[in-house]
Amino acid sequence: MRILIIDDNPDDRLLLAEYFGGIGCRIFVACDGQDGFRKALAIIPDLILMDVGMPVCDGLTTTRLLRSVPDTRAIPICFLTAAGQPAERVQGLRLGAIDYVSKPFDLKEVHLRLSIHARAGRYACGKNTAACPGDTLDTRLFRDARYHLLARLHEASPVPSLARTLSTNTLRLNLVFKRCTGMTVSQFLFEARMQYATSLLTQTTIDIQTIAEAVGYGTRQNFSTAYRKRFGASPNESRIKQFDV
């Protein structure tokens, strides 16, 4: 089972990672909701363990982001919370969380709860991602390249290092991406950035400069130009339209 742990408390992250890693789970960690959302897009984990009260992007906002994207919509989310107020629990459950675990937590209880939810309906990893026809090597290359890119949306130029990291060449990468998505690597990256930016714009109140940096643009102006090219509206116009609905 692949578990993504999203928590701003390093001690809690370490405790959970060591326990679940020790029983054979593959563990990924993120320090806030924005980082967690980006990693969830790249990893498509089987389950997400997430703190509610985090800086930058809290657990409830992150859940809205995850539920707004087809690839991550069905991933089971279990909240970790120190507060545990009834109103907060109701809000989280309405957004689609499957369970709440109060802090300080008992690791065996967390394990039991996750096992029950996993048996009840484990998320099929990658079932909503693009299908790549052809041989297993191409499928694996596409999956690894997709993970590399989606985990680095905040980097200005992740593409040049991609072929080198995966021990292949740019020509083959573009051929594989064309077969799997109908786009080149650069086109896929651009579209992924724009879709991620749209989720942040419409589901959070994070300022536009921060969103620009989160999707690899150094300035708000460059990001706005790219966004308008893709959607025919500025980032601010898209945000206003969403919150006016």
N, C-alpha and C positions, 0 to 999 in steps of 0.2 A: 504494500500500500504506500502511495506517495502522499505525504502530508506537508502542507504549507503552514508554517507557524508565523503569525503576524502579531508582534507584540513589541512595544517600545521598551519593555523592561528586560535588560540583558540576562538577568538571573533567571527569570521565568523562561525565556527563550532557551537558555542552556539546559535548564532542568528538563523541559519537555523534549528537547532535541536528543539529549542523552538517553532518556528513558525510551522513547519510541524508536530511536535509532538502534538501541540495544535489543529490541525485540524484533528487529528485521525490517522496520519501515524505512523508506527512503525519505529523508528530511530536507526541507528547504525552509529558509527563514527570511523574514523581512522585518524591518524596524519601525515601519509606519504603514498606514493604509495605502498611500500612493505607491510606495515601493512594493507593497503586497499585491496591489492590483496589477502592476506591470509584470511581476513574477508569475502571478496566476495566469495571465494571458500567455506567457511563454511556456509554463510548465503543464498547465491543465491538470492540477493535482486531483487525487481521489477525494480528499477531505481538506478543509481549512479550519484550523484552530486560530481564533482571532480575539484579541483584546478589544474591549469596547472603547475605553478612554485613551486615545492616542493623540499626539500632536500631528500637525500637518493635515491629516485626513483620518477621522475617527472610524471606529468599526461600523457604525450605522451607515455613514456615508460610503464607506468602502463596499458594504453590502449592496447599496443602490447601484454603485458602479458595476459590480460583478453581475448583478441581475439585469443590467442594461445591455450586456454583450452576449450574443448567442453561444459563443465558445465556453463562457464561464457561468452561464445562467443556472445550470443544473447542479453545480458543485455544492455538496452539503457543507454548511458553515455552522460551526459550534462556537458560541461566544464564551470568552473568559472575562469575568467582571468582578471587580472588588465591591461595587456598589450593590448591584442586584435589586434595584428598586422595581416594583411591579410594573410601573408605567414604562420603564426602559425595556423590560423583558417583553412586554406586549408589543412595543414598537419594533423590536428586533424580530420577533416571531412573525409579525405582519409583513416585514420586509423579506422573509424567507429563511431565517435562521432555523436550524433543526433542533437546537438545544442551547441551554445556558449552563455553565459550570462556574460556581462562585470561587473567588480567590479568598484565602489560600486554598488551593485545590489538592485533592488526593489523587495521585497519579493512577492508582488502580481504578478509581472511579472514572477518571477521564478515559482510560483505556476501555473499560467496560461499555461506557456510553458510545464511544466511537465504534466499537465492534458491533453493537446493536444496530446503529444507523448504517454501517457499511453492509451488513447482512441484509438489511431491509431494502436496500436499493443502491448498490455502489454505482457511482458515476463512471460510465465507460470512457476511459481516458482516450481523448482524441476523437470521439465519435462525431463531434460537430466540426472538426477541422477539415481542411481540404483533403480530398482523397488523391493520392498520387499513384497513377497507374504505372505498371512497369515492374522491374525487378526489385528485390528487397534492398539492394544497395542504394538505389535511387530513393526509395522510400525513407531509408534511414538518413541519407544525406539531406533530404528535404526537412525531415523532422529536426535534425541537429542544427541545420542552418536557420530554420524558423525560430528555434529556441534561442540561438545566439543573437539574432536580430531583435526579437521581442524583449529580451532581457537587457538590451542596450539602446532602447529608443531615446534615452537621454544623451547618448553620445553623438557628437556632431557627425562623425563619419565612421560608422561601424563596418561598412561594406568592404573597404580595402583590406582589412585584416581577416575577413571572413574566410576567403579561399585558403589563406595561409594556415589559419587555425584548424580548418577541416581537412588539410592536406589534399586539396584539389585545386582547380583553376576556375577563373571567372566564367569562361565559356561553358564549362559543364554545369556550374551553378545556375547560370541563366537558362540553360536548356531544361534542367530539372524543375526550376520554378515555373517556366513556361508550361511544362506538361502538367504541373500540379495546380497552378493557380491562374494560368493564362497571362501572367505578368512576369517581367524581369525582376531580378532581385531589388533593384533600385525602385521600381514601381511598387513592388510589394511593401517595401520599407516606407515609402511615402504614404501609401494608403493606410498602413498600420498606424503611423504617426497621426494622421488626420482623424482616424476613428477613435484613437485613444484621447486625443485632444478634445474631440466632441463630447466624449463621456465626461471628461473633467470639467468642461465648460457648462454642460447642462445638468450635471448631477452634484456639483460642488460649488463652493464660493471661492475657490483658490484663485488668486489674482492671475491675470493673463500673462504677465512676465514670467511667473513661476511655471505656468503651464507651457509656455514657449520653451523654457529650459528643460522641462520634463520630456519634451519630444524632440530635443536635439537642435533647437534654434537659439542662437546666442542673443538675439534681440527680438523684442516684441514686433518691430516693424517687419522683419523678415518672416516671422511666423504668420503675421496677419496677411502678408502678400500671398504666401503659400496656401493659407486657409481659404482666402477669397478665391484663389485660382481653382481650388477643389470644389467648394460649395457655393460660390457666387454670393457670399455674404462674409462680413468681417466676423472675427471671434466675438466681439462685443455684441454685434447684431444677433448672432445665434443665441447668446446667453440671454439677452433681453427678451427675445421671442419665446424662449423656453419658459422663463419665469413669469411671463405675461399670460401664459396659457392657463 
